[in-house]
Amino acid sequence: MEAWVCRAEDLRDGTVRTVGLGHDDDGLPIMALLLRDENGDIVAYRNLCRHLPVPLDGGTGELLSDDGAHLICGTHGATYRLYDGYCVEGPCEGLALHRLYVREDGGDLYVSDEPDSR
């Protein structure tokens, strides 16, 4: 499933947008994190910690480290790099967030709940 999420110009550096992509087969919401990494590239990840499947932001919207270089799980403290979602510290060190496919078309951003194979 692919969903329109926002205009590319609305996604500013240093911000993370939580977006809904619909529901899974059990009726549970599929949530994604949409952001620009350190290079300004747009990336998206499933909003689920790799330690336990809970939203990284715990519903608060607070995700970025003080220096803006990492995503931090509010529940477990796992620390993930922005550009590849790799956990560099915490209970799931060595694992990576599930990256999702992002497509830009005429300035509109679409995110698919299918994994990004890049």
PLY file of the C-alpha trace (Angstrom):
ply
format ascii 1.0
element vertex 118
property float x
property float y
property float z
element edge 117
property int vertex1
property int vertex2
end_header
0.00 0.00 0.00
1.29 3.44 -0.93
0.04 6.64 0.70
0.53 10.33 -0.05
2.12 11.87 3.05
3.08 15.50 2.33
4.78 17.91 -0.04
8.58 17.58 -0.14
9.07 21.26 0.72
7.02 20.79 3.90
9.55 18.30 5.29
12.18 20.53 6.87
15.64 19.50 8.02
15.75 18.64 11.71
12.14 17.48 11.90
10.52 14.07 11.92
6.99 13.59 10.67
4.90 10.65 11.90
2.50 9.51 9.19
-0.16 6.84 8.92
-0.04 4.38 6.02
-3.28 2.54 6.65
-3.85 -0.65 8.61
-2.35 -4.12 8.59
-4.31 -7.37 8.20
-5.18 -7.32 11.91
-6.57 -3.79 11.69
-3.61 -2.22 13.51
-2.32 1.12 12.22
0.86 1.14 10.16
2.87 4.20 11.20
5.99 5.56 9.58
8.62 8.16 10.40
9.48 10.51 7.55
12.58 12.70 7.77
15.56 14.20 6.01
18.87 12.62 6.93
22.17 14.46 7.43
22.55 14.80 3.63
19.05 16.18 3.11
17.84 12.91 1.58
14.28 11.88 2.45
14.00 8.55 4.25
11.17 6.68 5.96
11.16 3.97 8.61
8.46 1.95 10.33
7.74 3.64 13.66
8.62 0.53 15.65
11.62 -0.06 17.89
13.62 -3.17 17.00
13.92 -4.19 20.67
10.17 -4.49 21.24
7.53 -3.47 18.69
6.49 -0.19 20.30
6.44 3.25 18.61
9.79 5.01 18.96
8.16 8.24 20.06
5.69 6.64 22.46
3.12 9.00 20.97
4.99 12.13 22.08
6.54 13.08 18.74
9.91 13.51 20.48
12.46 11.42 18.59
15.63 13.31 17.74
18.77 13.39 19.85
19.93 16.79 21.09
22.39 17.06 18.19
19.72 15.99 15.66
21.88 13.14 14.34
19.98 10.17 15.78
16.51 8.84 16.48
16.04 7.84 20.12
13.47 5.31 21.34
11.58 6.96 24.18
10.87 3.60 25.82
14.20 1.76 25.61
16.73 4.46 24.77
17.87 2.68 21.60
19.82 5.12 19.42
19.49 4.85 15.62
21.44 6.66 12.89
19.23 8.81 10.65
20.68 7.81 7.28
20.34 4.03 7.61
18.32 3.38 10.79
21.15 1.30 12.28
21.07 0.99 16.08
24.41 2.14 17.50
23.48 1.97 21.18
20.87 0.26 23.32
19.20 -3.13 23.72
18.93 -3.75 19.95
22.44 -2.60 19.00
23.40 -3.97 15.59
19.84 -4.12 14.24
18.27 -1.52 11.97
14.84 0.05 11.71
12.69 -1.23 8.85
13.23 1.22 6.01
10.28 2.02 3.77
10.17 3.06 0.14
9.71 6.81 -0.51
8.71 8.14 -3.92
8.58 11.77 -4.99
6.30 12.78 -7.85
5.94 16.44 -8.77
6.90 17.52 -5.24
4.45 15.11 -3.58
5.89 12.45 -1.29
4.47 8.94 -1.18
5.51 6.23 1.28
4.90 2.54 0.77
4.52 0.06 3.60
6.72 -2.25 1.53
10.38 -2.40 2.58
12.94 -0.33 0.70
15.56 -2.68 -0.72
18.23 0.03 -1.01
0 1
1 2
2 3
3 4
4 5
5 6
6 7
7 8
8 9
9 10
10 11
11 12
12 13
13 14
14 15
15 16
16 17
17 18
18 19
19 20
20 21
21 22
22 23
23 24
24 25
25 26
26 27
27 28
28 29
29 30
30 31
31 32
32 33
33 34
34 35
35 36
36 37
37 38
38 39
39 40
40 41
41 42
42 43
43 44
44 45
45 46
46 47
47 48
48 49
49 50
50 51
51 52
52 53
53 54
54 55
55 56
56 57
57 58
58 59
59 60
60 61
61 62
62 63
63 64
64 65
65 66
66 67
67 68
68 69
69 70
70 71
71 72
72 73
73 74
74 75
75 76
76 77
77 78
78 79
79 80
80 81
81 82
82 83
83 84
84 85
85 86
86 87
87 88
88 89
89 90
90 91
91 92
92 93
93 94
94 95
95 96
96 97
97 98
98 99
99 100
100 101
101 102
102 103
103 104
104 105
105 106
106 107
107 108
108 109
109 110
110 111
111 112
112 113
113 114
114 115
115 116
116 117
